[in-house]
């Protein structure tokens, strides 16, 4: 069975606490967001990163569409697949 990764492990961003880029770029708020700890079997918001509005990914992405960039993210799709229908705080509809 494949281990369930947190977003910083999947994306290898290095911004988790103690990560190689955390001191330079700052720790990502996803890893520190204990409000979502345990959701979808993650640490912090590591498997619910789309719930953190000021996450590192959202800061670096710009989208001309009206769709949240997280909805098209490969990590989001992985969590939904791995959790099957039990994904907590899943996007339920898309408007354009």
N, C-alpha and C positions, 0 to 999 in steps of 0.2 A: 504494500500500500504506500502510495506517495504521501510524504508528510504535508500537512497543510501549512503553507508559508504565509507570513505576514507580508505586507506590501513592500517593505524595505528589503526583505530577503528576495522577493521576486524581481524587483526592479534594480536591486543592488546599488542603491543610491548612496549608501554610506552615511546617511543623516540620522540613523537611529542613535539612541544614547550610547556613547562610546565608539560610534562609527568613525571611519577614517576621514570623513568630510564634516562631521558634526561640529568640530571646533571652527573650521574655516567658514562653513555656510550656515551654521546653527542647526540645532536639533529640529527635526521635523515635528510639528505639533501632533501628527498622527500617532507617533510612538509614545507620546506623553499623555494622550487623551484617555485618561482612565475612565471617563464617563462611558466609553464604549468597550471597556475591557471585557473580554470573554465573548463578545458578540461574534457569531460565526466561527467560534473557537480560536479567536485571535488574542494577541497581547496588545493592550491599549486599544487603539482603533485600527490595528494592523490588518484586520479582515473586514473592516467597515470604514475604510479611509475616505470613501465618498461622502461620509457624513460630517467630515471635518472641513468647514468652509475655507480655512486658510492653510490647507495642506500644501506641501511642497510641490506636488504635481499641478495643482490648480494654479499656483503662482507662475509656473513655467509654461503652462499651456494657454494658447489663445485660440479661440474658436469663432469662426464667422457664422456658424449655425446656431440655432436656438436650442440644440440638444446639449445637455451637460456633457462635457468631454469625458467624464467618468463613465457614462453609459457605454461608450465605445472602447473603453480601456480593456486591454487583454487581461489584466489582473482582476477587474470586476467580473468579467465573463468567467474567469477561472473559479472565483469564489462561488458564483451562482451555480456553476456546474458541479463543483465539489459538494456544496451544501444541498444540492438538489432543490427541492421545493421549500426547504427550511431556512433559506437565506433571510436573515433579519435585516430590515430596512432596505429591501430590494426596490429598485425602480419598478413601478408597476405600469406606468404608461409613458408614452413619449408624445410630445406635441411638437409640431413644427411651425 
